[in-house]
Amino acid sequence: MSTRFEYVYFMPWVGLNYGRKNHFKLNLMVLGESHYRWGRPHGQHETVRLVSDYIKPDSRNLFGRKVRQLICGEEDVSAGDFWDSILFYNYVQAYVGNEPQVRPTSSMWAEAEPGFLEVIRYYSPDVIVVLGKKLWDHLPKEGKGGPTISDGKEEQGTLWFPTKKGKRALASFVWHPSYRGFSVSDWHPIVRVLMETAKESKRKKS
């Protein structure tokens, strides 16, 4: 357990340019769901190890590539520039099993709430892209109703989460990139509108 956080086990990936001048001109958080034991576990550093692999030039990791395409669309952004611009955190703070078919237990979901709140209060994201509807449905009740967003085809709800004093993060979800029916072309427009809405809200408050 980190001395920085009381309830966080898997430390988040924090890009070198997160919270500074970065590609997105926002503090962007991507929220994943959980870790599985693939080979030798890396404990607290599991998330950081995985993202470090996504950045490697020879990486063939499909999940990492889909997340980058989900956020960036057709924009040509290198893996390094992308991951160095964002905060990535996996919500569930225990290994859920040895294979993806295993789902988090109800206690795992409940025990993950305070860690998530600690992380967003510390890192103060402006926007949170939530990977997966199941994860979205288990987020803490501290999230309050935000504006409905639309990509011109579909409408979707959002939540405002309080972060640092006087600040808040706008969150919404996409289907999980590992889901068989997931399509970047379907979900990138929603992410784009979510980020634009968060930027406009930040501009008005500044």
C-alpha positions as CSV (number, residue, x, y, z in Angstrom):
1,M,0.0,0.0,0.0
2,S,1.3,3.4,-0.9
3,T,1.9,6.0,1.8
4,R,0.2,8.4,-0.5
5,F,-3.1,6.5,-0.5
6,E,-4.8,4.5,2.2
7,Y,-7.0,2.4,-0.1
8,V,-5.0,2.0,-3.3
9,Y,-3.1,-1.1,-4.0
10,F,-2.4,-1.0,-7.8
11,M,-0.7,2.4,-8.3
12,P,-1.9,4.4,-11.3
13,W,0.0,5.1,-14.4
14,V,0.7,8.9,-14.5
15,G,2.0,10.2,-17.8
16,L,5.0,12.5,-17.8
17,N,2.9,15.3,-19.1
18,Y,-0.3,14.6,-17.2
19,G,-1.2,17.8,-15.3
20,R,1.1,19.8,-17.5
21,K,1.0,21.0,-21.1
22,N,0.0,17.8,-22.9
23,H,-1.5,16.7,-26.2
24,F,-5.2,16.9,-25.0
25,K,-5.0,20.2,-23.1
26,L,-6.9,18.4,-20.3
27,N,-6.2,16.3,-17.3
28,L,-7.5,13.1,-18.9
29,M,-8.1,9.9,-16.9
30,V,-8.9,6.6,-18.5
31,L,-10.5,4.2,-16.0
32,G,-10.0,0.5,-16.5
33,E,-11.7,-2.3,-14.6
34,S,-9.4,-4.9,-13.1
35,H,-6.2,-7.0,-13.2
36,Y,-5.8,-10.7,-13.9
37,R,-2.8,-12.8,-13.0
38,W,-1.0,-13.2,-16.3
39,G,2.2,-15.1,-15.6
40,R,4.2,-13.6,-12.7
41,P,2.2,-10.9,-10.8
42,H,3.9,-7.5,-10.3
43,G,1.9,-6.5,-7.3
44,Q,1.4,-2.7,-6.8
45,H,3.3,-2.0,-10.0
46,E,1.0,-4.1,-12.2
47,T,-0.7,-1.1,-13.9
48,V,2.6,0.7,-14.5
49,R,4.2,-2.4,-16.0
50,L,1.3,-3.0,-18.4
51,V,1.3,0.6,-19.7
52,S,5.1,0.5,-20.0
53,D,4.6,-2.4,-22.4
54,Y,1.9,-0.5,-24.4
55,I,4.5,2.2,-25.1
56,K,7.2,-0.1,-26.5
57,P,7.6,0.4,-30.3
58,D,7.2,-3.3,-31.0
59,S,4.2,-3.7,-28.7
60,R,1.4,-5.8,-30.3
61,N,-1.0,-5.4,-27.3
62,L,-4.4,-4.9,-28.8
63,F,-6.0,-3.4,-25.7
64,G,-3.4,-0.6,-25.5
65,R,-3.8,0.2,-29.2
66,K,-7.6,0.2,-28.9
67,V,-7.6,2.6,-26.0
68,R,-5.3,5.0,-27.9
69,Q,-7.5,4.9,-31.0
70,L,-10.6,5.3,-28.8
71,I,-9.3,8.6,-27.5
72,C,-7.5,9.9,-30.5
73,G,-9.6,8.6,-33.4
74,E,-7.8,9.0,-36.7
75,E,-5.4,11.6,-35.3
76,D,-1.8,10.5,-35.6
77,V,-0.6,10.3,-32.0
78,S,2.3,8.0,-31.0
79,A,1.9,5.6,-28.2
80,G,4.5,7.5,-26.2
81,D,2.8,10.8,-26.6
82,F,-0.6,9.4,-25.8
83,W,0.3,7.5,-22.6
84,D,2.5,10.3,-21.5
85,S,-0.5,12.6,-21.6
86,I,-2.9,10.6,-19.5
87,L,-3.7,9.1,-16.1
88,F,-4.6,5.4,-16.2
89,Y,-6.0,3.6,-13.2
90,N,-7.7,0.2,-12.8
91,Y,-10.7,0.4,-10.5
92,V,-10.7,-3.0,-8.7
93,Q,-7.9,-3.2,-6.2
94,A,-7.3,-7.0,-6.1
95,Y,-6.5,-9.6,-8.7
96,V,-9.9,-10.9,-9.7
97,G,-8.6,-14.3,-11.1
98,N,-6.5,-16.0,-13.6
99,E,-8.5,-15.4,-16.8
100,P,-10.8,-12.7,-18.2
101,Q,-14.0,-14.6,-17.8
102,V,-13.8,-14.2,-14.0
103,R,-15.8,-11.2,-12.8
104,P,-15.1,-9.0,-9.7
105,T,-17.1,-10.0,-6.6
106,S,-19.6,-7.7,-5.0
107,S,-17.1,-7.1,-2.2
108,M,-14.3,-6.2,-4.7
109,W,-16.5,-3.6,-6.3
110,A,-17.5,-2.1,-2.9
111,E,-13.9,-2.1,-1.6
112,A,-12.7,-0.3,-4.7
113,E,-14.7,2.8,-4.2
114,P,-12.6,4.7,-1.6
115,G,-9.4,4.1,-3.6
116,F,-10.9,5.6,-6.7
117,L,-12.0,8.6,-4.8
118,E,-8.6,9.0,-3.3
119,V,-7.0,8.9,-6.8
120,I,-9.3,11.5,-8.4
121,R,-8.9,13.8,-5.4
122,Y,-5.2,13.7,-5.6
123,Y,-4.7,13.9,-9.4
124,S,-7.7,16.1,-10.1
125,P,-8.7,14.9,-13.6
126,D,-10.9,17.1,-15.8
127,V,-12.5,14.2,-17.6
128,I,-12.8,10.4,-17.0
129,V,-13.3,7.9,-19.8
130,V,-14.8,4.8,-18.1
131,L,-14.0,1.5,-19.9
132,G,-17.1,-0.7,-19.6
133,K,-20.8,-0.4,-18.7
134,K,-20.4,-2.8,-15.7
135,L,-17.7,-0.6,-14.3
136,W,-19.9,2.5,-14.9
137,D,-22.7,0.9,-13.0
138,H,-20.5,0.3,-10.0
139,L,-19.0,3.8,-9.6
140,P,-19.4,5.5,-6.2
141,K,-22.6,7.5,-5.4
142,E,-20.5,10.6,-5.1
143,G,-20.9,11.0,-8.9
144,K,-23.8,13.3,-9.6
145,G,-25.8,13.8,-12.8
146,G,-24.0,15.7,-15.5
147,P,-25.2,16.9,-18.9
148,T,-26.5,14.6,-21.5
149,I,-24.0,14.4,-24.4
150,S,-24.7,13.4,-28.0
151,D,-22.6,12.5,-31.0
152,G,-25.5,13.2,-33.3
153,K,-26.7,9.6,-33.3
154,E,-26.8,8.5,-29.7
155,E,-27.4,10.3,-26.4
156,Q,-25.5,9.4,-23.2
157,G,-25.5,10.4,-19.6
158,T,-22.5,11.8,-17.7
159,L,-21.6,12.1,-14.0
160,W,-19.7,14.9,-12.2
161,F,-17.2,13.7,-9.6
162,P,-15.8,16.1,-7.0
163,T,-12.0,16.1,-7.1
164,K,-9.9,18.8,-5.4
165,K,-11.6,21.6,-3.6
166,G,-13.8,23.5,-6.0
167,K,-13.0,21.2,-8.9
168,R,-14.8,18.3,-10.6
169,A,-14.3,15.7,-13.3
170,L,-16.9,14.9,-16.0
171,A,-17.2,11.1,-16.6
172,S,-19.0,8.9,-19.0
173,F,-18.5,5.3,-20.3
174,V,-17.8,3.3,-23.5
175,W,-18.1,-0.4,-24.0
176,H,-15.0,-2.2,-22.8
177,P,-12.4,-2.4,-25.6
178,S,-12.1,-6.2,-25.0
179,Y,-15.9,-6.7,-25.6
180,R,-16.5,-8.6,-28.8
181,G,-18.9,-5.9,-30.2
182,F,-16.6,-3.0,-29.4
183,S,-15.9,-0.6,-32.3
184,V,-13.6,2.4,-32.1
185,S,-15.6,4.1,-34.8
186,D,-18.8,3.8,-32.7
187,W,-17.4,5.1,-29.5
188,H,-14.7,7.7,-30.4
189,P,-17.4,10.3,-31.3
190,I,-18.8,10.0,-27.8
191,V,-15.4,10.4,-26.2
192,R,-14.7,13.4,-28.4
193,V,-17.9,15.1,-27.3
194,L,-17.2,14.2,-23.7
195,M,-13.8,15.8,-23.8
196,E,-15.1,18.9,-25.6
197,T,-17.8,19.3,-23.0
198,A,-15.2,19.0,-20.2
199,K,-13.0,21.6,-21.9
200,E,-15.9,24.0,-22.2
201,S,-16.8,23.6,-18.6
202,K,-13.2,24.2,-17.6
203,R,-13.0,27.3,-19.8
204,K,-16.1,28.8,-18.2
205,K,-14.8,28.3,-14.7
206,S,-11.4,29.8,-15.4
